[in-house]
């Protein structure tokens, strides 16, 4: 699976199916009903909890001595649809699901956001494997292809210890002729979902140094694990959160170049190379250097091969072309008419058209069409991007997601009015409490950015977002809390110097009326009061 590339206008909404199997409710005993509605999802007995607790699920897991597989996602999320398309509908996944308790946690269900805080899941999708007692075994990477995913799932289910203990052992063990950890254990570390860890294993500042140490400690003959750890270390060392001292070691460039020359290793790590090609370039090389030119050339060769690899999903092949475009845009300002090689533009146009023509299922299209449209926008074919999206709206699983891309396209053209109209339509059409809060707060933020003088429209939109909030603690956790905080921050900036004090006071008072209904001892009350900060206390 690929990390479907998201445009700037919608990146704040995601930290994020070929036909997802139809869900059919079945009758269940009262004892099972107490832990949530059990459904059949193409023969997978998904448990869909309602309420902010999985205690009953883990109690059942202990009795049956089964691990728990937690899937955290959303109906609209393209990568979520992708994992449903390529993994959850596989016969081997369906068969393996009999060996664990599968929990399907949609971000819009009651209590989901509070559970998200409890289990430290943020980005959609996140998949976690737990021991029956609730100890986290591992987080599975949502970006690898389906065959790799199944291999990692098998390793996780047969692991003799949690990933945290495996990490400690790997860090404590120097390289030697007799490794203390097996190849499977090292592969679990290498394929761990480091980008959705949310400080479960390590604090953000410790991730890169730890990965670099793992590269040093990994036995050389565990070539698969070593290659992946090397690439992941290099990518994350160039991230914004990485400390300067953790930047790639001098040997990193040589190690990555060696991996790029290996067809097997590049296929195994196609997800990293497609999703983080630009990060590799900027992390390992400097602008204008010979090394940069050589690395870009090597990556382009690999990405061309991945883009035509029929064993990969349509989304993964499309992602390889997107990566080539992203590399070509390094250092260039965002423009509706970027200067790109004609052959690259043609390749992008062909890839997008093929994805559109060959993706026949509506759930698969939910995963692919926004990415294809984004690719067209990136190479300057904004009108073609719009046409693809508009044609898809009547049959899209969640058309309101596509509208955000249309809003971004209009902004790229400089058409603020149309951009805001699409953002408003997206909010109006969005479904689910958590989704509406994300889309609504995003719409308010876009209004402040593109039309700060329209005080009446900003007040109306923000008031509607606040008016839809449920005065329950679960409303003010995880993604919901962050969406509100971002909106509050933008409104306070908009009001800098008291320019819109009357509006902000009214909104603060409206929110305060919800905050006071929350239990004083619950952290949700503090989160609610913190949306406008001191402004709430003054209201």
C-alpha positions in Angstrom: 0.0 0.0 0.0 1.1 3.5 -0.6 0.9 6.6 1.6 -1.4 8.4 -0.7 0.1 11.9 -1.0 -2.0 14.6 0.4 -2.1 18.2 -0.7 -1.4 21.1 1.6 -5.0 22.1 2.0 -5.9 18.7 3.4 -2.8 17.7 5.2 -4.2 19.1 8.5 -7.0 16.6 8.3 -4.8 13.5 8.2 -1.9 12.9 10.3 -3.8 10.0 6.5 -11.2 0.4 -0.5 -11.0 -1.6 -3.6 -14.3 -2.9 -2.8 -14.4 -3.2 1.0 -16.5 -6.3 1.8 -20.1 -5.6 2.6 -20.9 -5.5 6.3 -23.8 -7.5 7.5 -25.1 -7.4 11.0 -25.7 -10.7 12.7 -27.5 -11.8 15.9 -25.2 -12.3 18.8 -25.5 -13.5 22.4 -26.1 -10.9 25.1 -22.6 -11.7 26.5 -21.0 -10.6 23.2 -23.4 -7.7 22.7 -22.0 -6.2 25.9 -18.6 -5.6 24.2 -20.0 -4.0 21.0 -21.9 -5.0 17.9 -20.3 -8.0 16.2 -20.5 -7.9 12.4 -19.4 -10.1 9.5 -17.1 -8.4 7.0 -16.6 -10.9 4.2 -16.4 -13.6 6.8 -14.3 -11.5 9.3 -16.1 -11.3 12.6 -15.2 -7.6 13.2 -16.1 -6.3 16.6 -17.3 -2.7 16.4 -17.2 -1.2 19.9 -19.6 1.5 20.9 -18.3 3.4 23.9 -14.9 4.4 25.2 -13.8 1.0 26.5 -12.3 -2.3 25.1 -12.3 -4.0 28.5 -14.9 -6.6 27.4 -12.9 -7.3 24.2 -9.7 -8.0 26.2 -11.6 -10.1 28.7 -12.9 -12.2 25.8 -9.4 -12.4 24.4 -8.0 -13.7 27.7 -10.7 -16.4 27.9 -10.1 -17.5 24.3 -6.3 -16.9 24.6 -6.3 -14.9 21.4 -4.5 -11.7 20.4 -6.5 -8.6 19.5 -6.1 -6.9 16.1 -7.2 -3.3 16.3 -7.9 -1.3 13.1 -8.4 2.4 13.5 -9.7 4.2 10.4 -12.5 6.3 8.8 -14.9 5.8 6.0 -13.6 8.8 3.9 -9.8 8.1 4.4 -8.2 7.0 1.1 -5.4 4.9 2.7 -8.1 3.2 4.9 -10.0 2.3 1.7 -6.7 1.1 0.3 -5.9 -1.3 3.2 -9.5 -2.7 3.0 -9.0 -3.2 -0.7 -5.6 -4.9 -0.6 -5.5 -6.7 2.8 -8.8 -7.1 4.5 -10.4 -8.8 1.5 -7.6 -11.3 1.0 -8.6 -15.0 1.7 -5.4 -15.5 3.8 -6.2 -12.5 6.0 -9.8 -13.7 6.4 -8.5 -17.1 7.4 -5.9 -15.7 9.8 -8.5 -13.4 11.4 -9.9 -16.6 13.0 -6.8 -16.6 15.2 -7.4 -13.2 16.7 -10.2 -10.9 17.8 -10.6 -8.3 15.0 -11.7 -4.9 16.3 -12.9 -2.3 13.8 -12.7 1.2 15.4 -14.1 3.9 13.2 -13.1 7.4 14.2 -16.7 8.6 14.1 -18.2 6.0 16.4 -19.2 7.0 20.0 -16.1 6.8 22.3 -13.7 6.3 19.4 -11.7 9.5 20.0 -11.2 8.7 23.7 -10.0 5.2 22.8 -7.7 6.8 20.3 -6.1 8.7 23.1 -5.9 5.6 25.3 -4.1 3.5 22.7 -2.1 6.4 21.2 -3.5 6.1 17.7 -3.8 9.3 15.6 -3.4 8.9 11.9 -5.8 6.9 9.9 -5.2 4.0 9.3 -3.4 2.5 12.2 -3.3 -1.2 12.9 -2.0 -2.7 16.2 -1.6 -6.3 17.4 -2.1 -6.8 21.2 -1.5 -9.8 23.4 -4.7 -11.1 25.1 -3.8 -9.1 28.3 -3.7 -5.9 26.3 0.1 -5.6 26.0 0.9 -4.1 22.7 2.8 -6.6 20.5 3.5 -4.4 17.5 2.2 -1.7 15.1 1.9 -2.9 11.6 3.0 -0.6 8.7 0.0 0.4 6.6 2.2 1.3 3.6 3.8 -2.0 2.6 2.1 -4.2 0.0 -0.4 -6.8 1.0 2.0 -9.8 0.8 4.5 -8.1 3.1 1.7 -7.1 5.4 0.6 -10.7 5.8 4.2 -11.8 6.5 4.6 -9.1 9.2 1.2 -10.0 10.7 2.3 -13.7 11.0 5.5 -12.7 12.6 3.7 -10.5 15.1 1.2 -13.3 16.0 4.1 -15.7 16.6 6.3 -13.3 18.5 7.4 -14.4 21.9 7.7 -10.9 23.4 6.3 -7.4 22.8 8.1 -5.2 20.3 9.3 -3.0 23.2 11.3 -5.9 24.7 12.6 -6.9 21.3 13.9 -3.3 20.8 15.6 -3.3 24.2 17.3 -6.6 23.3 18.4 -5.3 19.9 19.9 -2.2 21.4 21.7 -4.1 24.1 23.2 -6.7 21.8 26.5 -5.8 20.0 27.1 -7.3 16.5 28.5 -10.8 16.9 28.8 -14.2 15.1 25.9 -15.5 17.1 22.9 -13.1 17.1 20.7 -13.2 20.2 17.7 -12.2 18.1 16.2 -14.1 15.2 15.8 -12.7 11.7 12.0 -12.5 12.3 12.6 -10.4 15.4 14.8 -8.0 13.5 12.3 -7.9 10.7 9.6 -6.9 13.1 11.7 -4.0 14.2 12.5 -3.0 10.7 8.9 -3.1 9.5 7.5 -1.6 12.7 5.2 1.4 12.0 7.7 4.0 13.2 5.7 6.8 11.7 2.6 5.9 13.7 4.4 5.0 16.9 3.0 8.1 18.8 5.8 7.7 21.5 4.8 4.2 22.4 8.3 2.9 22.1 10.3 6.1 22.1 10.0 9.9 22.4 10.2 11.7 19.1 13.7 13.0 19.8 15.0 9.4 20.4 13.7 7.8 17.3 16.4 8.7 14.8 19.4 8.0 17.1 17.7 4.7 18.0 17.2 3.7 14.4 20.9 4.6 13.7 21.9 2.3 16.5 19.8 -0.5 15.2 21.5 -0.1 11.9 24.9 -0.6 13.6 23.7 -3.5 15.7 21.8 -5.4 13.0 23.7 -8.5 11.9 24.9 -8.0 8.2 23.5 -11.3 7.1 20.0 -10.2 8.0 20.0 -8.2 4.8 16.3 -7.5 4.6 16.0 -6.0 8.0 19.3 -4.1 7.6 18.2 -2.5 4.3 14.9 -1.3 5.7 16.4 0.0 8.9 19.0 1.9 6.8 16.4 3.5 4.6 14.0 4.3 7.5 16.9 5.8 9.5 18.0 8.0 6.6 14.5 9.2 5.9 13.7 10.1 9.4 17.0 11.8 10.0 16.0 14.5 7.7 12.6 15.1 9.3 11.7 18.4 11.0 11.8 16.8 14.5 15.2 15.1 14.1 18.0 16.7 16.2 20.9 18.1 14.2 23.3 15.6 15.7 21.2 12.7 14.4 21.6 13.6 10.7 22.8 10.7 8.5 26.2 9.3 9.1 28.7 9.6 6.2 28.3 6.0 5.3 24.5 6.4 4.8 24.8 7.7 1.2 26.9 4.7 0.2 24.6 2.3 2.0 21.5 3.7 0.3 23.1 3.7 -3.1 23.9 0.0 -2.6 20.3 -0.7 -1.7 19.1 1.2 -4.8 21.2 -1.1 -7.0 19.6 -4.2 -5.6 16.3 -5.1 -7.3 15.1 -7.4 -4.5 15.7 -4.8 -1.8 14.1 -2.0 -3.7 11.0 -4.1 -4.3 10.8 -5.0 -0.6 11.1 -1.3 0.3 9.1 0.2 -2.5 6.8 1.9 0.0 9.6 3.9 1.6 11.2 4.7 -1.8 7.9 5.9 -3.2 6.6 7.7 -0.2 9.8 9.3 1.0 11.9 9.7 -2.1 12.1 13.5 -1.6 13.0 13.1 2.1 15.8 10.8 1.1 17.2 13.3 -1.3 17.1 16.2 1.1 18.4 14.1 4.0 21.4 12.7 2.2 22.5 15.4 -0.2 22.8 19.1 -0.6 21.3 21.2 -3.4 23.4 21.3 -6.6 25.8 18.5 -5.4 27.0 15.7 -7.6 25.7 13.2 -5.0 22.2 14.7 -5.4 22.2 14.2 -9.1 23.4 10.6 -8.8 20.9 9.8 -6.1 18.0 11.3 -8.1 19.0 9.3 -11.1 19.2 6.1 -9.2 15.8 6.7 -7.5 14.2 7.6 -10.9 15.4 4.2 -12.3 13.9 2.4 -9.3 10.6 4.3 -9.4 10.2 3.7 -13.1 10.5 0.0 -12.4 8.0 0.2 -9.5 5.5 2.2 -11.6 5.3 -0.7 -14.1 5.4 -3.6 -11.6 2.1 -5.4 -12.1 2.5 -7.3 -8.8 2.0 -3.9 -7.0 -1.4 -2.4 -6.5 -2.6 0.4 -8.8 -2.2 2.9 -5.9 1.4 1.8 -5.4 2.3 2.1 -9.1 0.7 5.6 -9.1 2.6 6.5 -6.0 5.9 5.7 -7.7 5.2 8.3 -10.4 4.1 10.8 -7.8 7.5 10.3 -6.1 9.3 11.2 -9.4 7.2 14.4 -9.6 7.9 15.3 -6.0 11.6 14.9 -6.5 11.4 17.1 -9.6 9.6 19.8 -7.5 12.2 19.9 -4.7 13.2 23.6 -4.2 10.4 24.9 -6.4 7.6 27.0 -5.2 4.0 25.7 -5.5 2.6 26.8 -8.8 -0.3 26.0 -11.1 2.2 25.8 -14.0 5.5 24.3 -12.7 8.5 23.9 -15.0 8.9 20.2 -15.4 10.3 18.0 -18.2 7.6 17.3 -20.8 8.3 13.5 -20.6 7.6 13.6 -16.8 4.3 15.5 -17.3 3.3 12.9 -20.0 4.2 10.0 -17.7 2.1 11.5 -14.9 -0.8 12.1 -17.2 -0.7 8.6 -18.5 -0.4 7.1 -15.0 -3.4 9.1 -13.8 -5.5 8.2 -16.8 -4.7 4.5 -16.4 -5.6 4.6 -12.7 -8.9 6.2 -13.5 -9.7 3.7 -16.3 -8.7 0.6 -14.5 -10.0 1.2 -11.0 -13.5 -0.2 -11.4 -14.7 -0.5 -7.8 -16.0 2.5 -6.0 -14.0 1.8 -2.8 -10.8 1.3 -4.7 -11.6 4.6 -6.5 -11.9 6.4 -3.2 -8.3 5.5 -2.5 -6.9 6.2 -6.0 -8.8 9.1 -7.6 -7.8 11.9 -5.1 -4.2 10.7 -5.5 -4.4 10.7 -9.3 -6.0 14.2 -9.3 -3.3 15.4 -7.0 -0.7 14.1 -9.4 -2.3 16.0 -12.2 -2.3 19.2 -10.2 1.3 18.8 -9.3 2.4 18.7 -13.0 0.3 21.7 -13.9 -2.8 19.9 -15.3 -5.1 21.5 -12.9 -8.1 21.6 -15.2 -7.7 17.8 -15.9 -7.5 17.3 -12.1 -10.8 19.2 -11.6 -12.5 17.3 -14.4 -11.5 13.9 -12.9 -12.7 14.9 -9.5 -16.0 16.4 -10.6 -16.8 13.4 -12.7 -16.2 11.2 -9.7 -18.4 13.2 -7.2 -21.7 11.5 -8.0 -20.5 8.0 -7.3 -17.7 8.7 -4.8 -17.8 6.9 -1.4 -17.1 10.1 0.4 -17.3 12.9 -2.2 -16.7 15.6 0.5 -13.0 14.4 0.6 -12.7 15.1 -3.1 -14.1 18.5 -2.6 -11.1 19.4 -0.5 -8.8 18.7 -3.4 -11.0 20.8 -5.6 -10.7 23.6 -3.1 -6.9 23.2 -3.2 -6.9 23.4 -7.0 -8.9 26.6 -7.0 -6.5 28.1 -4.4 -3.6 27.1 -6.7 -5.2 29.0 -9.5 -5.6 32.0 -7.2 -9.4 31.7 -7.2 -10.2 32.3 -3.5 -14.0 32.5 -4.0 -14.2 29.1 -5.7 -11.8 27.6 -3.2 -13.9 28.7 -0.2 -17.1 27.5 -2.0 -15.7 24.0 -2.4 -14.5 24.0 1.2 -17.9 25.0 2.4 -19.6 22.3 0.3 -17.2 19.7 1.7 -18.1 20.7 5.2 -21.9 20.7 4.4 -21.6 17.2 2.9 -19.3 15.6 5.5 -20.7 12.9 7.7 -19.9 11.7 11.2 -19.2 13.8 14.3 -15.4 13.6 14.2 -15.3 14.1 10.5 -17.7 17.1 10.6 -15.5 18.6 13.3 -12.4 18.2 11.2 -14.0 19.5 8.0 -15.8 22.3 9.8 -12.7 23.5 11.7 -10.7 23.2 8.4 -13.3 25.4 6.7 -13.0 28.0 9.4 -9.3 28.0 9.1 -9.5 28.4 5.3 -11.9 31.3 5.7 -9.5 33.1 8.0 -6.6 32.4 5.5 -8.4 33.4 2.3 -11.1 35.9 3.4 -10.1 37.3 6.8 -12.3 40.4 6.2 -15.5 38.4 6.0 -16.2 38.5 9.7 -19.8 37.4 9.4 -19.0 34.3 7.4 -16.2 33.3 9.8 -18.5 33.8 12.8 -21.3 31.8 11.2 -19.0 28.9 10.3 -17.3 28.7 13.7 -20.6 29.0 15.5 -21.9 26.1 13.5 -18.9 24.0 14.4 -19.2 24.7 18.1 -23.0 24.3 18.0 -22.6 20.7 16.7 -20.3 19.7 19.6 -21.8 17.1 21.9 -21.3 18.1 25.6 -19.7 14.7 26.4 -16.1 14.1 27.5 -15.5 11.8 24.5 -16.0 14.8 22.2 -12.8 16.5 23.4 -10.2 13.8 22.9 -7.6 12.9 20.2 -8.3 14.2 16.7 -11.3 16.2 17.9 -9.3 18.0 20.5 -6.6 18.9 18.0 -9.1 20.1 15.4 -10.6 22.5 17.9 -7.3 23.7 19.2 -6.2 24.5 15.7 -9.4 26.4 15.0 -9.1 28.3 18.3 -5.5 29.2 17.5 -6.4 30.6 14.1 -9.3 32.6 15.5 -7.1 34.0 18.2 -4.5 35.0 15.6 -7.2 36.5 13.5 -8.3 38.5 16.6 -4.7 39.8 17.2 -4.9 43.3 18.6 -8.6 42.9 19.4 -9.6 43.4 15.8 -12.5 40.9 16.1 -12.9 40.9 19.8 -16.7 40.9 19.7 -16.9 37.8 17.5 -14.3 35.9 19.5 -16.1 36.7 22.8 -19.4 35.4 21.4 -17.8 32.2 20.2 -15.9 31.8 23.5 -19.2 32.2 25.4 -20.9 29.7 23.2 -18.1 27.1 23.8 -18.0 27.9 27.5 -21.6 26.8 27.7 -20.5 23.4 26.5 -17.4 23.2 28.7 -19.3 23.8 31.9 -21.4 20.7 31.3 -18.3 18.5 31.3 -17.2 16.7 34.5 -14.7 19.0 36.4 -12.3 16.1 37.0 -12.2 14.9 33.4 -9.3 16.2 31.2 -11.9 16.9 28.5 -13.0 20.0 30.5 -9.5 21.4 30.4 -9.2 20.6 26.7 -12.5 22.4 26.1 -11.5 25.4 28.1 -8.1 25.5 26.3 -9.6 26.0 22.8 -9.7 29.8 23.2 -7.4 30.0 26.2 -7.9 33.1 28.3 -10.7 34.2 26.1 -13.0 31.5 27.5 -12.3 32.6 31.1 -13.2 36.2 30.1 -16.5 35.2 28.5 
